[in-house]
Structures are given as structure tokens and as C-alpha cells.
Amino acid sequence: MTLKMALAGIPFGGGKAVIIGDPGTDKTEPLLEAFGRAMDALEGRFVCGEDVGTTPEDMAVIHRMTPYVAGRPDTTGDTSPATGEGVFHALRAAVVHRTGQNDLAGLRVAIQGVGNVGSTLCGHLAAHGAELFVADANDEAVGRAVDRFGATAVSTEEILGLDVDVLAPCALGGVLNDDTVPALKARIVCGGANNQLAEDRHAGALAAQDILFVPDFLANAGGVISGTSPFLGRDAAAVAAGVAAIYDTCARVLDLAETESITPNAAAERLVEETLATRRAG
């Protein structure tokens, strides 16, 4: 999260808070309120926001106990659209870097996970003429993507190994691992899921297969750009500009990686270290 914040130009560190349980059966208002009380004890040193298993409405419940909550319905609301849009900008930058072409018409993209972020990405890609292949454990989500965007549904077992131009992991983390990386046929991997690499070494494994990997903490920063905006006094125009700037940041990272013969992950981390060093010095 700190890597994500720094690359996005947000003057915060980063962390994750987790409530362990099944959101479908264990999530209750008293539980969320208890979490809010725990958050409030940190006195603003940590600000929570929606993520997997939570909604803006859940943030409103937590907000009863603490002001340190992002992504509420009365502020930014659902940050998923900003996340999906940011992934789209990063994907465009990766395609331009890899192919030299800015036209996405006919680009074949496999999207693993078509929840809020993945479906937003589908919308942007479909509007630019890309050919979409989608998979999700939720059959209804797949059906919506097929109906709305003309996507082709494939199985969750098949999606990672499709012969496509771009693979966009937009589900859970750890998807790029010893079992999946050797089977990839996509030339670019750029998606919205967090922590896509099972281990750091898998960045090198992707490079060894000539697969261009966009670090997830770069591509999916749109959500934190949106979610932190009330705390930074940034209006909707500033948020839109910040999300659009993910394109330029991605291009800069990929250019640095190519120039220095390092992975995009290493290039992004180098830029983060430079940013943090500047802030510490200031």
C-alpha cells in the first residue's frame, strides 16, 4: 500500500486492516461498529476504506464510531470505478510500450474476475473495440459481462492460459505463481487484483518469458486516489486527473525497466524509494 500511495503521489503510507470471516454470513452491524471503535483508538493514524467483502454502506456503519473512514456513500462512494479506470490507463500504456500502437480495436483481453473493478475495466475496453474473454466464480457477474459488453465467457480454469494479448487479473492475489506463469500465453499482464505475484521472484519469471508485467500497485491505484481525496481536499477534477496520470506513471516505469534491463516491479520500487527519500529529506 505504501508503494501504491507513493507512486500515485499521495502523501500517506499504507496498510491493510482485515476482519476475518465470511462477509455473506459473519458481517453484522455490531461487528462493523466494533471495528470502527478499534479504528478510532488509532486517532487518525490509520484510515480504512472499502475492499473485498465490504461496501460503501459498510463504511457508513463504521463511520458511526470513527471519522477516519474513506469510501462512504456521502463522500466518494464506491471507489471501484476509479480503480477500474486506472487499470485501463495502465493497460493502454503497456500496450503502447509493447506494440507501439495506441489503437485497442481488436485487442484480445482475458479478464479474470468481473466484479466491480473488472466490469468497469470491461466497459472501457469494450468502448475502445477490444475483444473480451471473462471468467468469474460468480456466474451472474459473467452473464452481465456477456450481456453488457459482448464478452465471451470461459471457465475459471481456462482464463489464465488463453492465447490473448493481455491478461487482466481482477480477482484475488497470488495468481501468478509457479503453476500458472509457465502456462501464460498473454504478452502483457495488467490487472486490478492486489498482490498478483505469489512471490517477488515471479516478476523475473514473467520477464524470462518475455511477458510485460505492470505492477499491480501501480495499475490499481485509482481507488486510493479517489478514496483519499476528501482527506487531501481534492475535488472530482483532481481525482480524475490523478487517475488519468496512471498512464504516464506506467509509461515511465516501463521505460525505466527497459533502459535499466530490470523488471517493471524493480523499476517501480526504485521510483518509490526516490519519492520516499525526497519526502524524508524535506
C-alpha atoms as an extended CHARMM CRD file, in Angstrom:
* protein
*
       282  EXT
         1         1  MET       CA              0.0000000000        0.0000000000        0.0000000000  PROA      1               0.0000000000
         2         2  THR       CA              2.8950000000        2.3890000000        0.6600000000  PROA      2               0.0000000000
         3         3  LEU       CA              4.2660000000        1.5920000000       -2.7840000000  PROA      3               0.0000000000
         4         4  LYS       CA              0.8500000000        2.3510000000       -4.2450000000  PROA      4               0.0000000000
         5         5  MET       CA              0.4780000000        5.6230000000       -2.3630000000  PROA      5               0.0000000000
         6         6  ALA       CA              3.9310000000        6.8720000000       -3.2750000000  PROA      6               0.0000000000
         7         7  LEU       CA              3.5870000000        6.1190000000       -6.9860000000  PROA      7               0.0000000000
         8         8  ALA       CA              0.1870000000        7.8150000000       -7.0210000000  PROA      8               0.0000000000
         9         9  GLY       CA              1.5740000000       10.9750000000       -5.4300000000  PROA      9               0.0000000000
        10        10  ILE       CA             -0.4150000000       10.5420000000       -2.2100000000  PROA      10              0.0000000000
        11        11  PRO       CA              1.4420000000       11.7600000000        0.9160000000  PROA      11              0.0000000000
        12        12  PHE       CA              0.3790000000        8.8300000000        3.1050000000  PROA      12              0.0000000000
        13        13  GLY       CA              1.8500000000        5.4860000000        3.9990000000  PROA      13              0.0000000000
        14        14  GLY       CA             -0.1910000000        2.3690000000        3.5180000000  PROA      14              0.0000000000
        15        15  GLY       CA             -1.5190000000       -0.6670000000        5.3060000000  PROA      15              0.0000000000
        16        16  LYS       CA             -4.3770000000       -3.1460000000        5.4000000000  PROA      16              0.0000000000
        17        17  ALA       CA             -6.9400000000       -3.9160000000        8.0660000000  PROA      17              0.0000000000
        18        18  VAL       CA             -8.7940000000       -7.2240000000        7.8790000000  PROA      18              0.0000000000
        19        19  ILE       CA            -11.8860000000       -8.6360000000        9.5560000000  PROA      19              0.0000000000
        20        20  ILE       CA            -11.5810000000      -12.4040000000        9.2380000000  PROA      20              0.0000000000
        21        21  GLY       CA            -14.8620000000      -14.0240000000        8.3110000000  PROA      21              0.0000000000
        22        22  ASP       CA            -17.3240000000      -14.7680000000        5.5380000000  PROA      22              0.0000000000
        23        23  PRO       CA            -18.9290000000      -11.4540000000        4.5180000000  PROA      23              0.0000000000
        24        24  GLY       CA            -22.0310000000      -13.3200000000        3.4640000000  PROA      24              0.0000000000
        25        25  THR       CA            -22.6840000000      -14.8030000000        6.9160000000  PROA      25              0.0000000000
        26        26  ASP       CA            -20.4350000000      -13.1480000000        9.5080000000  PROA      26              0.0000000000
        27        27  LYS       CA            -20.7230000000       -9.4630000000        8.6360000000  PROA      27              0.0000000000
        28        28  THR       CA            -23.0560000000       -7.6200000000       11.0040000000  PROA      28              0.0000000000
        29        29  GLU       CA            -23.5330000000       -4.0080000000       12.0170000000  PROA      29              0.0000000000
        30        30  PRO       CA            -22.3000000000       -4.6920000000       15.5910000000  PROA      30              0.0000000000
        31        31  LEU       CA            -19.1400000000       -6.2680000000       14.1590000000  PROA      31              0.0000000000
        32        32  LEU       CA            -18.5280000000       -3.2900000000       11.8690000000  PROA      32              0.0000000000
        33        33  GLU       CA            -19.1850000000       -0.8920000000       14.7480000000  PROA      33              0.0000000000
        34        34  ALA       CA            -16.6650000000       -2.7840000000       16.9010000000  PROA      34              0.0000000000
        35        35  PHE       CA            -14.1550000000       -2.4260000000       14.1040000000  PROA      35              0.0000000000
        36        36  GLY       CA            -14.9320000000        1.2950000000       13.9870000000  PROA      36              0.0000000000
        37        37  ARG       CA            -14.2060000000        1.6520000000       17.7030000000  PROA      37              0.0000000000
        38        38  ALA       CA            -10.8640000000       -0.0930000000       17.2390000000  PROA      38              0.0000000000
        39        39  MET       CA            -10.0900000000        2.2050000000       14.3120000000  PROA      39              0.0000000000
        40        40  ASP       CA            -10.9900000000        5.2830000000       16.3270000000  PROA      40              0.0000000000
        41        41  ALA       CA             -8.4780000000        4.3500000000       19.0130000000  PROA      41              0.0000000000
        42        42  LEU       CA             -5.7330000000        4.9670000000       16.4330000000  PROA      42              0.0000000000
        43        43  GLU       CA             -6.7770000000        8.6380000000       16.3210000000  PROA      43              0.0000000000
        44        44  GLY       CA             -6.3870000000        9.0510000000       12.5690000000  PROA      44              0.0000000000
        45        45  ARG       CA             -3.0610000000        7.2980000000       12.1680000000  PROA      45              0.0000000000
        46        46  PHE       CA             -4.9300000000        4.7740000000       10.0310000000  PROA      46              0.0000000000
        47        47  VAL       CA             -7.8740000000        5.4470000000        7.7140000000  PROA      47              0.0000000000
        48        48  CYS       CA             -9.8960000000        2.4790000000        6.4690000000  PROA      48              0.0000000000
        49        49  GLY       CA            -11.7910000000        2.0930000000        3.2190000000  PROA      49              0.0000000000
        50        50  GLU       CA            -13.8150000000       -0.4730000000        1.3350000000  PROA      50              0.0000000000
        51        51  ASP       CA            -12.1640000000       -3.5280000000       -0.1650000000  PROA      51              0.0000000000
        52        52  VAL       CA            -13.0160000000       -7.1500000000       -0.8390000000  PROA      52              0.0000000000
        53        53  GLY       CA            -16.1490000000       -8.1250000000        1.0730000000  PROA      53              0.0000000000
        54        54  THR       CA            -17.2050000000       -4.6030000000        2.0670000000  PROA      54              0.0000000000
        55        55  THR       CA            -19.2950000000       -1.8180000000        0.5470000000  PROA      55              0.0000000000
        56        56  PRO       CA            -19.7120000000        1.9480000000        0.8900000000  PROA      56              0.0000000000
        57        57  GLU       CA            -22.7200000000        1.2160000000        3.0820000000  PROA      57              0.0000000000
        58        58  ASP       CA            -20.4750000000       -0.7980000000        5.4010000000  PROA      58              0.0000000000
        59        59  MET       CA            -18.1620000000        2.1900000000        5.6040000000  PROA      59              0.0000000000
        60        60  ALA       CA            -21.1360000000        4.2770000000        6.7240000000  PROA      60              0.0000000000
        61        61  VAL       CA            -21.7270000000        1.8480000000        9.6070000000  PROA      61              0.0000000000
        62        62  ILE       CA            -18.0710000000        2.0250000000       10.6370000000  PROA      62              0.0000000000
        63        63  HSD       CA            -18.3020000000        5.8150000000       10.3960000000  PROA      63              0.0000000000
        64        64  ARG       CA            -20.7830000000        5.8310000000       13.2840000000  PROA      64              0.0000000000
        65        65  MET       CA            -17.8120000000        5.0930000000       15.5390000000  PROA      65              0.0000000000
        66        66  THR       CA            -14.9840000000        6.9880000000       13.8680000000  PROA      66              0.0000000000
        67        67  PRO       CA            -14.4490000000        9.7900000000       11.3360000000  PROA      67              0.0000000000
        68        68  TYR       CA            -11.4590000000        8.0140000000        9.8050000000  PROA      68              0.0000000000
        69        69  VAL       CA            -13.3000000000        6.1900000000        7.0310000000  PROA      69              0.0000000000
        70        70  ALA       CA            -12.9580000000        6.6010000000        3.2700000000  PROA      70              0.0000000000
        71        71  GLY       CA            -15.3190000000        5.4800000000        0.5160000000  PROA      71              0.0000000000
        72        72  ARG       CA            -18.5640000000        6.3490000000        2.2960000000  PROA      72              0.0000000000
        73        73  PRO       CA            -21.7550000000        6.9710000000        0.2880000000  PROA      73              0.0000000000
        74        74  ASP       CA            -21.7520000000       10.6250000000        1.3950000000  PROA      74              0.0000000000
        75        75  THR       CA            -18.1730000000       11.2130000000        0.1790000000  PROA      75              0.0000000000
        76        76  THR       CA            -16.5420000000        9.3230000000       -2.6810000000  PROA      76              0.0000000000
        77        77  GLY       CA            -18.8280000000        6.2970000000       -2.5790000000  PROA      77              0.0000000000
        78        78  ASP       CA            -17.6880000000        3.1660000000       -4.3720000000  PROA      78              0.0000000000
        79        79  THR       CA            -14.0270000000        3.5630000000       -5.3940000000  PROA      79              0.0000000000
        80        80  SER       CA            -14.1530000000        0.5750000000       -7.7650000000  PROA      80              0.0000000000
        81        81  PRO       CA            -14.9120000000        2.6560000000      -10.8850000000  PROA      81              0.0000000000
        82        82  ALA       CA            -11.7980000000        4.7520000000      -10.2780000000  PROA      82              0.0000000000
        83        83  THR       CA             -9.7770000000        1.5840000000       -9.7550000000  PROA      83              0.0000000000
        84        84  GLY       CA            -11.0440000000        0.0420000000      -12.9890000000  PROA      84              0.0000000000
        85        85  GLU       CA            -10.4080000000        3.2310000000      -14.9380000000  PROA      85              0.0000000000
        86        86  GLY       CA             -6.8630000000        3.4160000000      -13.6080000000  PROA      86              0.0000000000
        87        87  VAL       CA             -6.2130000000       -0.1720000000      -14.6880000000  PROA      87              0.0000000000
        88        88  PHE       CA             -7.4660000000        0.7700000000      -18.1420000000  PROA      88              0.0000000000
        89        89  HSD       CA             -4.9800000000        3.6660000000      -18.3630000000  PROA      89              0.0000000000
        90        90  ALA       CA             -2.1260000000        1.4140000000      -17.2240000000  PROA      90              0.0000000000
        91        91  LEU       CA             -3.1470000000       -1.2550000000      -19.7260000000  PROA      91              0.0000000000
        92        92  ARG       CA             -3.1570000000        1.3050000000      -22.5460000000  PROA      92              0.0000000000
        93        93  ALA       CA              0.3420000000        2.4370000000      -21.5810000000  PROA      93              0.0000000000
        94        94  ALA       CA              1.5480000000       -1.1540000000      -21.5540000000  PROA      94              0.0000000000
        95        95  VAL       CA              0.0650000000       -1.8390000000      -24.9940000000  PROA      95              0.0000000000
        96        96  VAL       CA              1.6980000000        1.2880000000      -26.4220000000  PROA      96              0.0000000000
        97        97  HSD       CA              5.0310000000        0.3200000000      -24.8460000000  PROA      97              0.0000000000
        98        98  ARG       CA              4.8420000000       -3.2300000000      -26.1220000000  PROA      98              0.0000000000
        99        99  THR       CA              3.3830000000       -2.7150000000      -29.5890000000  PROA      99              0.0000000000
       100       100  GLY       CA              3.7860000000        0.9750000000      -30.3870000000  PROA      100             0.0000000000
       101       101  GLN       CA              0.0640000000        1.0750000000      -31.1840000000  PROA      101             0.0000000000
       102       102  ASN       CA             -2.4570000000        3.2370000000      -29.3350000000  PROA      102             0.0000000000
       103       103  ASP       CA             -5.4760000000        1.6270000000      -31.0070000000  PROA      103             0.0000000000
       104       104  LEU       CA             -7.0980000000       -1.0600000000      -28.8400000000  PROA      104             0.0000000000
       105       105  ALA       CA             -9.5540000000       -2.2070000000      -31.5240000000  PROA      105             0.0000000000
       106       106  GLY       CA             -9.3030000000       -5.9710000000      -31.8410000000  PROA      106             0.0000000000
       107       107  LEU       CA             -7.0480000000       -6.3170000000      -28.8020000000  PROA      107             0.0000000000
       108       108  ARG       CA             -7.7510000000       -9.6540000000      -27.1260000000  PROA      108             0.0000000000
       109       109  VAL       CA             -8.0470000000       -9.2880000000      -23.3560000000  PROA      109             0.0000000000
       110       110  ALA       CA             -8.7560000000      -12.0170000000      -20.8080000000  PROA      110             0.0000000000
       111       111  ILE       CA            -10.2300000000      -10.6380000000      -17.5900000000  PROA      111             0.0000000000
       112       112  GLN       CA            -10.1210000000      -12.8820000000      -14.5420000000  PROA      112             0.0000000000
       113       113  GLY       CA            -12.7820000000      -11.5830000000      -12.1830000000  PROA      113             0.0000000000
       114       114  VAL       CA            -15.6190000000       -9.3330000000      -13.3180000000  PROA      114             0.0000000000
       115       115  GLY       CA            -16.7790000000       -7.7970000000      -10.0770000000  PROA      115             0.0000000000
       116       116  ASN       CA            -16.9320000000       -4.0330000000       -9.7010000000  PROA      116             0.0000000000
       117       117  VAL       CA            -13.3500000000       -3.3880000000      -10.8510000000  PROA      117             0.0000000000
       118       118  GLY       CA            -13.2580000000       -5.9940000000      -13.5990000000  PROA      118             0.0000000000
       119       119  SER       CA            -16.6010000000       -4.9230000000      -15.0270000000  PROA      119             0.0000000000
       120       120  THR       CA            -15.5030000000       -1.2760000000      -15.1060000000  PROA      120             0.0000000000
       121       121  LEU       CA            -12.3830000000       -2.3360000000      -16.9880000000  PROA      121             0.0000000000
       122       122  CYS       CA            -14.5660000000       -4.3220000000      -19.3840000000  PROA      122             0.0000000000
       123       123  GLY       CA            -16.6220000000       -1.2340000000      -20.0990000000  PROA      123             0.0000000000
       124       124  HSD       CA            -13.6190000000        0.8980000000      -21.0090000000  PROA      124             0.0000000000
       125       125  LEU       CA            -12.0770000000       -1.8300000000      -23.1500000000  PROA      125             0.0000000000
       126       126  ALA       CA            -15.3370000000       -2.6030000000      -24.9640000000  PROA      126             0.0000000000
       127       127  ALA       CA            -15.8080000000        1.0870000000      -25.7450000000  PROA      127             0.0000000000
       128       128  HSD       CA            -12.4100000000        1.0000000000      -27.4890000000  PROA      128             0.0000000000
       129       129  GLY       CA            -13.1950000000       -2.0970000000      -29.5310000000  PROA      129             0.0000000000
       130       130  ALA       CA            -11.2910000000       -4.7420000000      -27.5830000000  PROA      130             0.0000000000
       131       131  GLU       CA            -12.3370000000       -8.3880000000      -27.7260000000  PROA      131             0.0000000000
       132       132  LEU       CA            -13.0750000000       -9.6060000000      -24.2040000000  PROA      132             0.0000000000
       133       133  PHE       CA            -12.9030000000      -13.0150000000      -22.5440000000  PROA      133             0.0000000000
       134       134  VAL       CA            -14.1590000000      -13.2140000000      -18.9680000000  PROA      134             0.0000000000
       135       135  ALA       CA            -14.2800000000      -15.6700000000      -16.1050000000  PROA      135             0.0000000000
       136       136  ASP       CA            -15.5450000000      -15.4210000000      -12.5610000000  PROA      136             0.0000000000
       137       137  ALA       CA            -16.7160000000      -17.7980000000       -9.8470000000  PROA      137             0.0000000000
       138       138  ASN       CA            -19.9410000000      -15.7680000000       -9.8510000000  PROA      138             0.0000000000
       139       139  ASP       CA            -21.9670000000      -16.8930000000      -12.8630000000  PROA      139             0.0000000000
       140       140  GLU       CA            -24.2450000000      -13.8450000000      -12.6300000000  PROA      140             0.0000000000
       141       141  ALA       CA            -21.2720000000      -11.4940000000      -12.9290000000  PROA      141             0.0000000000
       142       142  VAL       CA            -20.1110000000      -13.3730000000      -16.0180000000  PROA      142             0.0000000000
       143       143  GLY       CA            -23.5940000000      -13.1720000000      -17.5100000000  PROA      143             0.0000000000
       144       144  ARG       CA            -23.6950000000       -9.4170000000      -17.0030000000  PROA      144             0.0000000000
       145       145  ALA       CA            -20.3310000000       -9.0030000000      -18.7300000000  PROA      145             0.0000000000
       146       146  VAL       CA            -21.5180000000      -11.1080000000      -21.6500000000  PROA      146             0.0000000000
       147       147  ASP       CA            -24.7620000000       -9.1480000000      -21.9690000000  PROA      147             0.0000000000
       148       148  ARG       CA            -23.3370000000       -5.6480000000      -21.4500000000  PROA      148             0.0000000000
       149       149  PHE       CA            -20.0040000000       -5.8670000000      -23.2180000000  PROA      149             0.0000000000
       150       150  GLY       CA            -20.3160000000       -8.7220000000      -25.6740000000  PROA      150             0.0000000000
       151       151  ALA       CA            -17.6680000000      -10.6720000000      -23.7890000000  PROA      151             0.0000000000
       152       152  THR       CA            -17.0360000000      -14.3700000000      -24.3110000000  PROA      152             0.0000000000
       153       153  ALA       CA            -17.4250000000      -16.4600000000      -21.1610000000  PROA      153             0.0000000000
       154       154  VAL       CA            -14.7330000000      -19.0210000000      -20.3790000000  PROA      154             0.0000000000
       155       155  SER       CA            -14.1040000000      -21.2070000000      -17.3440000000  PROA      155             0.0000000000
       156       156  THR       CA            -12.0630000000      -20.0680000000      -14.3600000000  PROA      156             0.0000000000
       157       157  GLU       CA             -9.6460000000      -22.9210000000      -15.1040000000  PROA      157             0.0000000000
       158       158  GLU       CA             -9.1560000000      -21.7580000000      -18.6980000000  PROA      158             0.0000000000
       159       159  ILE       CA             -8.8660000000      -17.9800000000      -18.3400000000  PROA      159             0.0000000000
       160       160  LEU       CA             -5.2110000000      -17.6760000000      -17.3110000000  PROA      160             0.0000000000
       161       161  GLY       CA             -3.8800000000      -19.7860000000      -20.1660000000  PROA      161             0.0000000000
       162       162  LEU       CA             -5.8280000000      -18.1770000000      -23.0150000000  PROA      162             0.0000000000
       163       163  ASP       CA             -3.9060000000      -17.1360000000      -26.1010000000  PROA      163             0.0000000000
       164       164  VAL       CA             -4.6060000000      -13.4020000000      -25.8080000000  PROA      164             0.0000000000
       165       165  ASP       CA             -2.7340000000      -10.1190000000      -25.9970000000  PROA      165             0.0000000000
       166       166  VAL       CA             -3.4150000000       -9.0790000000      -22.3920000000  PROA      166             0.0000000000
       167       167  LEU       CA             -4.2940000000      -10.9370000000      -19.2140000000  PROA      167             0.0000000000
       168       168  ALA       CA             -6.0160000000       -8.7730000000      -16.5920000000  PROA      168             0.0000000000
       169       169  PRO       CA             -6.2040000000      -10.4560000000      -13.1680000000  PROA      169             0.0000000000
       170       170  CYS       CA             -9.0050000000       -8.6680000000      -11.3010000000  PROA      170             0.0000000000
       171       171  ALA       CA             -9.8720000000      -11.2170000000       -8.6300000000  PROA      171             0.0000000000
       172       172  LEU       CA             -7.7400000000      -12.2140000000       -5.6300000000  PROA      172             0.0000000000
       173       173  GLY       CA             -3.9610000000      -12.1970000000       -5.1910000000  PROA      173             0.0000000000
       174       174  GLY       CA             -1.2360000000      -14.7890000000       -5.6850000000  PROA      174             0.0000000000
       175       175  VAL       CA             -2.4780000000      -15.7210000000       -9.1390000000  PROA      175             0.0000000000
       176       176  LEU       CA              0.9770000000      -15.5160000000      -10.7430000000  PROA      176             0.0000000000
       177       177  ASN       CA              2.8720000000      -18.4520000000       -9.3130000000  PROA      177             0.0000000000
       178       178  ASP       CA              4.9860000000      -21.4840000000      -10.1800000000  PROA      178             0.0000000000
       179       179  ASP       CA              1.9960000000      -23.3160000000      -11.6310000000  PROA      179             0.0000000000
       180       180  THR       CA              0.3950000000      -20.5240000000      -13.6490000000  PROA      180             0.0000000000
       181       181  VAL       CA              3.3030000000      -18.4730000000      -15.0020000000  PROA      181             0.0000000000
       182       182  PRO       CA              4.7040000000      -21.2120000000      -17.2900000000  PROA      182             0.0000000000
       183       183  ALA       CA              1.2560000000      -21.6510000000      -18.8510000000  PROA      183             0.0000000000
       184       184  LEU       CA              0.6640000000      -17.9850000000      -19.6830000000  PROA      184             0.0000000000
       185       185  LYS       CA              0.3370000000      -17.0800000000      -23.3540000000  PROA      185             0.0000000000
       186       186  ALA       CA             -0.5030000000      -13.3820000000      -22.9650000000  PROA      186             0.0000000000
       187       187  ARG       CA              2.1960000000      -10.8710000000      -23.8890000000  PROA      187             0.0000000000
       188       188  ILE       CA              1.0760000000       -8.3880000000      -21.2190000000  PROA      188             0.0000000000
       189       189  VAL       CA             -0.2810000000       -8.8660000000      -17.6930000000  PROA      189             0.0000000000
       190       190  CYS       CA             -2.0610000000       -5.8380000000      -16.2490000000  PROA      190             0.0000000000
       191       191  GLY       CA             -4.9810000000       -6.0770000000      -13.8530000000  PROA      191             0.0000000000
       192       192  GLY       CA             -6.7060000000       -4.7620000000      -10.7790000000  PROA      192             0.0000000000
       193       193  ALA       CA             -6.0770000000       -7.5370000000       -8.2470000000  PROA      193             0.0000000000
       194       194  ASN       CA             -3.7470000000       -6.8130000000       -5.3550000000  PROA      194             0.0000000000
       195       195  ASN       CA             -0.5560000000       -8.8250000000       -4.7970000000  PROA      195             0.0000000000
       196       196  GLN       CA             -0.7430000000      -10.7240000000       -8.0720000000  PROA      196             0.0000000000
       197       197  LEU       CA              2.7780000000      -12.1430000000       -7.7100000000  PROA      197             0.0000000000
       198       198  ALA       CA              2.8430000000      -15.1050000000       -5.3460000000  PROA      198             0.0000000000
       199       199  GLU       CA              6.4810000000      -14.1920000000       -4.6300000000  PROA      199             0.0000000000
       200       200  ASP       CA              8.7300000000      -11.3640000000       -5.7930000000  PROA      200             0.0000000000
       201       201  ARG       CA             10.7720000000      -13.8090000000       -7.8830000000  PROA      201             0.0000000000
       202       202  HSD       CA              7.8020000000      -14.3540000000      -10.1810000000  PROA      202             0.0000000000
       203       203  ALA       CA              8.4210000000      -10.8910000000      -11.6490000000  PROA      203             0.0000000000
       204       204  GLY       CA             11.6580000000      -12.3190000000      -13.0340000000  PROA      204             0.0000000000
       205       205  ALA       CA              9.8860000000      -15.4640000000      -14.2080000000  PROA      205             0.0000000000
       206       206  LEU       CA              7.4670000000      -13.3490000000      -16.2370000000  PROA      206             0.0000000000
       207       207  ALA       CA             10.3280000000      -11.3270000000      -17.7440000000  PROA      207             0.0000000000
       208       208  ALA       CA             12.1220000000      -14.5420000000      -18.6660000000  PROA      208             0.0000000000
       209       209  GLN       CA              9.0780000000      -15.4970000000      -20.7330000000  PROA      209             0.0000000000
       210       210  ASP       CA              9.0460000000      -12.0560000000      -22.3900000000  PROA      210             0.0000000000
       211       211  ILE       CA              5.7700000000      -11.1680000000      -20.6590000000  PROA      211             0.0000000000
       212       212  LEU       CA              5.3880000000       -7.4920000000      -19.7800000000  PROA      212             0.0000000000
       213       213  PHE       CA              4.0340000000       -7.2310000000      -16.2440000000  PROA      213             0.0000000000
       214       214  VAL       CA              2.5560000000       -3.9990000000      -14.9330000000  PROA      214             0.0000000000
       215       215  PRO       CA              2.9460000000       -3.9070000000      -11.1350000000  PROA      215             0.0000000000
       216       216  ASP       CA             -0.4780000000       -4.1690000000       -9.5670000000  PROA      216             0.0000000000
       217       217  PHE       CA              0.2840000000       -1.4550000000       -7.0130000000  PROA      217             0.0000000000
       218       218  LEU       CA              0.7520000000        0.9000000000       -9.9650000000  PROA      218             0.0000000000
       219       219  ALA       CA             -2.2170000000       -0.1940000000      -12.0750000000  PROA      219             0.0000000000
       220       220  ASN       CA             -4.8700000000       -0.3190000000       -9.3590000000  PROA      220             0.0000000000
       221       221  ALA       CA             -4.0880000000        2.9590000000       -7.5840000000  PROA      221             0.0000000000
       222       222  GLY       CA             -7.2470000000        4.6710000000       -8.8200000000  PROA      222             0.0000000000
       223       223  GLY       CA             -9.1710000000        3.5140000000       -5.7780000000  PROA      223             0.0000000000
       224       224  VAL       CA             -6.8370000000        5.1270000000       -3.2660000000  PROA      224             0.0000000000
       225       225  ILE       CA             -6.6360000000        8.2720000000       -5.3850000000  PROA      225             0.0000000000
       226       226  SER       CA            -10.4150000000        8.5190000000       -5.1080000000  PROA      226             0.0000000000
       227       227  GLY       CA            -10.7470000000        7.2960000000       -1.5220000000  PROA      227             0.0000000000
       228       228  THR       CA             -8.1500000000        9.6410000000       -0.0440000000  PROA      228             0.0000000000
       229       229  SER       CA             -9.4180000000       12.7250000000       -1.8590000000  PROA      229             0.0000000000
       230       230  PRO       CA            -11.6270000000       14.0500000000        0.9910000000  PROA      230             0.0000000000
       231       231  PHE       CA             -8.6680000000       13.9050000000        3.3760000000  PROA      231             0.0000000000
       232       232  LEU       CA             -6.4950000000       15.8330000000        0.9180000000  PROA      232             0.0000000000
       233       233  GLY       CA             -9.0930000000       18.4080000000       -0.1550000000  PROA      233             0.0000000000
       234       234  ARG       CA             -9.0610000000       17.1600000000       -3.7450000000  PROA      234             0.0000000000
       235       235  ASP       CA            -12.1680000000       17.6750000000       -5.8630000000  PROA      235             0.0000000000
       236       236  ALA       CA            -13.5630000000       15.4540000000       -8.6090000000  PROA      236             0.0000000000
       237       237  ALA       CA            -11.4330000000       17.1240000000      -11.2920000000  PROA      237             0.0000000000
       238       238  ALA       CA             -8.2680000000       16.4940000000       -9.2810000000  PROA      238             0.0000000000
       239       239  VAL       CA             -9.2500000000       12.8700000000       -8.7610000000  PROA      239             0.0000000000
       240       240  ALA       CA             -9.9020000000       12.4100000000      -12.4910000000  PROA      240             0.0000000000
       241       241  ALA       CA             -6.5240000000       13.9280000000      -13.2990000000  PROA      241             0.0000000000
       242       242  GLY       CA             -4.8070000000       11.6960000000      -10.7830000000  PROA      242             0.0000000000
       243       243  VAL       CA             -6.4010000000        8.5650000000      -12.1780000000  PROA      243             0.0000000000
       244       244  ALA       CA             -5.5400000000        9.5780000000      -15.7580000000  PROA      244             0.0000000000
       245       245  ALA       CA             -1.9250000000       10.1900000000      -14.6670000000  PROA      245             0.0000000000
       246       246  ILE       CA             -1.5640000000        6.4510000000      -14.0400000000  PROA      246             0.0000000000
       247       247  TYR       CA             -0.9410000000        6.2280000000      -17.7990000000  PROA      247             0.0000000000
       248       248  ASP       CA              2.1290000000        8.4690000000      -17.5730000000  PROA      248             0.0000000000
       249       249  THR       CA              3.4100000000        6.7740000000      -14.4230000000  PROA      249             0.0000000000
       250       250  CYS       CA              3.1080000000        3.3770000000      -16.0630000000  PROA      250             0.0000000000
       251       251  ALA       CA              4.9020000000        4.5800000000      -19.1890000000  PROA      251             0.0000000000
       252       252  ARG       CA              7.7020000000        6.0000000000      -17.0410000000  PROA      252             0.0000000000
       253       253  VAL       CA              8.0900000000        2.7420000000      -15.1030000000  PROA      253             0.0000000000
       254       254  LEU       CA              8.1490000000        0.5980000000      -18.2420000000  PROA      254             0.0000000000
       255       255  ASP       CA             10.6570000000        2.8920000000      -19.9560000000  PROA      255             0.0000000000
       256       256  LEU       CA             12.9340000000        2.7740000000      -16.8980000000  PROA      256             0.0000000000
       257       257  ALA       CA             12.6870000000       -1.0020000000      -16.7240000000  PROA      257             0.0000000000
       258       258  GLU       CA             13.6660000000       -1.3120000000      -20.3750000000  PROA      258             0.0000000000
       259       259  THR       CA             16.5200000000        1.1870000000      -20.1070000000  PROA      259             0.0000000000
       260       260  GLU       CA             17.9720000000       -0.4070000000      -16.9770000000  PROA      260             0.0000000000
       261       261  SER       CA             17.2290000000       -4.0200000000      -18.0010000000  PROA      261             0.0000000000
       262       262  ILE       CA             15.2850000000       -4.6230000000      -14.8020000000  PROA      262             0.0000000000
       263       263  THR       CA             11.7540000000       -5.8140000000      -14.1620000000  PROA      263             0.0000000000
       264       264  PRO       CA              8.9180000000       -3.2890000000      -14.0460000000  PROA      264             0.0000000000
       265       265  ASN       CA              8.4590000000       -4.2240000000      -10.3920000000  PROA      265             0.0000000000
       266       266  ALA       CA             12.0590000000       -3.2580000000       -9.6380000000  PROA      266             0.0000000000
       267       267  ALA       CA             11.6900000000       -0.0550000000      -11.6550000000  PROA      267             0.0000000000
       268       268  ALA       CA              8.5350000000        0.9300000000       -9.7900000000  PROA      268             0.0000000000
       269       269  GLU       CA             10.1410000000        0.2140000000       -6.4390000000  PROA      269             0.0000000000
       270       270  ARG       CA             13.1310000000        2.3670000000       -7.4090000000  PROA      270             0.0000000000
       271       271  LEU       CA             10.8370000000        5.3040000000       -8.1640000000  PROA      271             0.0000000000
       272       272  VAL       CA              9.1070000000        4.7700000000       -4.8290000000  PROA      272             0.0000000000
       273       273  GLU       CA             12.4160000000        4.8100000000       -2.9650000000  PROA      273             0.0000000000
       274       274  GLU       CA             13.3410000000        8.0670000000       -4.6930000000  PROA      274             0.0000000000
       275       275  THR       CA              9.9760000000        9.5550000000       -3.7220000000  PROA      275             0.0000000000
       276       276  LEU       CA             10.2820000000        8.4600000000       -0.1010000000  PROA      276             0.0000000000
       277       277  ALA       CA             13.8640000000        9.7180000000        0.1400000000  PROA      277             0.0000000000
       278       278  THR       CA             12.7540000000       13.1270000000       -1.1360000000  PROA      278             0.0000000000
       279       279  ARG       CA              9.9380000000       13.2740000000        1.4140000000  PROA      279             0.0000000000
       280       280  ARG       CA             12.2110000000       12.2640000000        4.2760000000  PROA      280             0.0000000000
       281       281  ALA       CA             14.7270000000       14.9170000000        3.2610000000  PROA      281             0.0000000000
       282       282  GLY       CA             12.0270000000       17.5680000000        3.0820000000  PROA      282             0.0000000000
